[in-house]
Amino acid sequence: MKRSSGSNSTTAKDREARIQQILAILHKWGIHTLGQFAALDKEQVGARLGSEAVQMWERANGQSNRLLKLVRPPESFEDSFEFENEIETAEPLLFMLRRFLEQLSLRLSAIYLVAKELTLRITFANPPAVRRDGFAGTNKQHYERAFKIPQPTNDIDLLFRMLHTHLENFKSKHPITAVSLEAQPTKPPKQQFGLFETTLRNPHQLSETLARLTALLGADRVGTPVLEETHRPDAFRMEPFSWHASESAVPGGELPDALRTAHTTTALRRFRPVASASVFISENWHLQSEKIRGKVVDQRGPYLISGNWWDEKSWERAEWDLQLENGSLVRAHKSQGTWKIDGVYD
């Protein structure tokens, strides 16, 4: 009797049950080995046992091709080392990091990749913590720092200098027990600049200089000043410096109005910090300050401005533009009864 094969929606469990049924029928026929099964006629096997039996017959005769799907495991470019004894100086740590970079650079270069970011992880050993049962336990802390590489590279000296610069000012209260270094791979960068665009001559040297300045001055004192969204004069914040080329701020080659009229505007050279001043008002105004002083021959103001009235950072001030007897133009303001000189117009 001809048996029909199941539909394509047959589950693996049903297929396994069907195969077991076919094997049971073959055993009843006296077929117990692959050689005996392969000696049967293919058409007769299909007519009596169905398409599943035909597939089994083709495998037994070596006529079935089973495609091999290549699965590449995710590659992890990370090296780690656990010290036998706790270390308290940077020399053993730098020695291991140098070895890590040599191995990672070799592995990345073998598959034509470069490192775009390094992640340093350090494990510290705290003093043993006493458990409830009275025995001493272990309490470890971890430190992690990611290093953005200005221009992806496998240069061991450049990468090591980046790590060394950071560890020069690194301090810890506890000894180090383990260290690991992970590299994020990427393809070598290729960038074509425009006619009037350029790139940094040495991005890595700039990154190292910024790292040293950040260590000396603090992260909030090094970067790019960005104006805040407020009308408060000279209000800005510092953002991390970015060395990536940005698109031109002048679309279509058109100059904004500020550039067209640059030759007719006057720049304010600000004093930082603002200079304290005294203004004596009698028949004429007189300005007294360590920066500048003199008789006021002309004035414009006051210009009243304020902001942040809804929170504790509220501010208000009255600004004046003063012209002194010697021809100097001064921007000054009065806030809470105190005069300050913001700067001098050039």
Disulfide bonds with the S-S distance in Angstrom:
none
